[in-house]
Amino acid sequence: INNVIHVGELSPEQKLDLFMKIMNHGSSEPFRGSSSLETLEFLKNIPPFPLDISVAAYYLKSISISYKKYLENLESYNREFTNVQENLLKEAGNYSKSRYSIITLSLEHLIRNQKDFEDLVLFISFLDSQNIPRDILNRYKNNTIVDNFIYHLKKHSLVTMQSSPFSRPTLSIHRSTQAIILAFLAQKLNLQEKDHHLL
């Protein structure tokens, strides 16, 4: 669990640099699809990790859709869109897992192995994703289940833990990860529009 290489978030400049390198790679003409302001605005809506930027660039380069349409597809989390992303990644570099498929695979594994985790995952998907007090989870489920839950979340790199001798332990989830978790659970648990008080 501690032998993990943490890939930090990219700065806006790093996001733009990676995006432009992929868009311009193998092209005789430099990419001029949109103004740099439009591209920067688009990249603000993409999670700031190399995988997400790469997937977006390869998708846009291959499919030639607008930034707006790509963001709409990204927010819908549908299987067909994920399949196209994975196929493009496989062709680009023999890697075929998108962020959505990585996170949902981990969630399926967690929930399958421990039924209590489904309630906890749903619970944390409704909270603010940053600095979730561990105490609130302990009130919802017993300490042993929460210990096991946090261990598995860390094992799958879904959360980060913060604690110091002067503060209560908290955990945080990246906002894009939390959005994927909620979308996955809404589909899995068949939460409909009638459940709008939940969603």
C-alpha positions, 0 to 999 in steps of 0.5 A: 500500500505504501509502494505507490508512485504518486503522480501529482496534478499538472499545472495549467502550463503543463496541461497545455504543453502536454495537450499541444505536444500530442495534438501536434505530434506527427502533423506537418501543420501545427494544431490551430483548432481553437484559440489558445484561450479556448484551449486553456478554458477547455483544459480547466474542465479536464482533471489535471492528470497526464492520463486525462489530458492524453485521452482528451488530446488523442480523442480530439485529434482522432475524432475531430469534435468540438471541446464542448461536445467532448466535455458533454461526453465526459460528463455523461460517463457512458460506456460507448464513450469510454470504449472509444477512449480506451481504443484510442489509448491502446492504439497510441501506446498499448495502454487501454484504461481510462480514468473511468474504467480504472476507478469503476473497476476498483469500486466494483472490487471493493463493493464485491468484497465487502458489502458495507463498503457500498454504503460508505462509498455512496456516503462519501460521494455526497460529502465535500471531497476534501478533508472528510473527517474520519470521525463522521465515517466512524459514526456511520459504521463501526471503527473496524469497518472504517479501518478496512474501508480506508485501507482499501481506498488507499490501496486503490489510490482513491483517497489521500489521508491527512493527519497530524498530532494536532488535528483529527485525521481526514481523507480527501478524494479528487473531485473528478474521482468523486464525480465518477464514483457518484455517476457509477453508483447512480447507475449501479443502484439505479438512482433515478431523477425521482431520487433528485434529493440524493443526486 
